Amino acid sequence: MLENQKKPPLGLIPKTFHEEQVNRVRFNEVCGAINRYYSAGKEINLEWVEEYNELVRFFTSKQITIVDA
C-alpha cells in the first residue's frame, strides 16, 4: 500500500528564508562596493551607506548574525 503513495511535488522555501538569503547576497554586494571605494580612496555613495544600515537593521531585528567571527 505504501508503494503506491506518491510524494508531493517539491514546494518552495518559506518566504522568510528566501528574504534572508536575498538580503545576505545584497549585504555582501553593498559591503564589497563600499570596501572597493574605500580602498580606492573614493567617496562612498550615501545611498550605499543607507542601504547598508537598512540591511543591518533587518538582520538585527531578526536576530540574525551577519558577520562571521
N, C-alpha and C positions, 0 to 999 in steps of 0.2 A: 504494500500500500504506500509506503514512504517513497518507493522508487518512482511512483507516478506523479509525485508532487514536484512542481517546478518552482525554482527560486524566482522571487520577484525581480523585475528589471532593476538595473542599477539606478539609484536616485542621484541626489546631489548633496554636496556637503552643506551643513547648516549655514545660513546667511551670516551669522556672527563669525564663524571660522573663515568664511570667504572674505568678509570685510577686513578681518585681521591680516590675512595673507596679502591682500591688495595693499593695505596700509603699510605693511612691513616692506614690501617692494618699493613703494613710493618713498618711505622714510629713508631707505638706503640710497635711492636716487637723489633725494634732496641733500642728504649728508655728503654724498660724493660730489655734487655740484658745488656746494659750499666749500668743501675741502679743496677742490681744484682751484677755485677762485682765490681762496685764502693763500694757497701755496704759490699762486702766480702773482700775489700782491695786488689783486684787483678788488674793486668794490664789490661787495656781495649784495645782490638784489634783495631788497627788503621783503618782497613777496615770498622769496625762498625762506627767509628767517621767520616770517609769519606762518608759513605752511609748516615749517619745522616745529614751531611752538604748538600749532594746532594738533599735529601728529603726536607730539609728546603728551599733550593733554588727553588725547584719545586713549593712548596706551596707559597712562596713569589712571584714568577713570575706570579702566577695565582691569587694573592691577596686573598689567602685562609687562614683563621685563623686555626692554628694547635694546639694552646694551649688554653684550656678553662680558662676563667678568673674567 
